[in-house]
């Protein structure tokens, strides 16, 4: 009996997502944030290249710089949800650059805190990023593949950066896991601690990274619950940013 082989379809949605994923991964490494502002929305990956023991398994010399991301995300164009872009593929506003600047500021505040405390911690100079200005249509597909392939620790375990102060009406909301691990943002310190202790979070990070590796990008990853949750978290962050722009 002949083996049934699925014919290659270059317009298959997964193949389209793969092409965007590969386009991002082919981009050169840049500082975080990039030195030159740019317009547009799209997709990005952040990499840690420092000597902090907690992340040593995804940093040189354990792996090459830019090999395994610590976090991936997206920045949508203002008005994209409402169709306000019309037939334009992206925005003339610096949506993606602004998002990377926000993440850099979060790292910088964590750096300032650790220096003040005389403790090892994050250093902004120890981060790199790749970014790709892309049509909003293709970004979620590529993002799902990236999270599925790499399972970046700050996506699937630490719930992302949790960028902004939740506001006066939500004072009982626990601080994010990221802020538990890397304190420094003043508003987060005013929130109740998360249920997981810093010690438990550090243990979980090490266990997660012990299973990290360079994936086969030709294999479609299994999108489990942790990846789905990470995607929802990214969508919530993106929606929050868009609501602030309106």
PyMOL commands that set and color helices and strands:
alter all, ss='L'
color gray80, all
select helices_A, chain A and resi 13-25+53-58+95-117+124-126+136-150+153-156+168-170+177-181+186-189+198-209+225-245
alter helices_A, ss='H'
color red, helices_A
select strands_A, chain A and resi 30-31+42-48+71-75+127-133
alter strands_A, ss='S'
color yellow, strands_A
deselect
rebuild
show_as cartoon
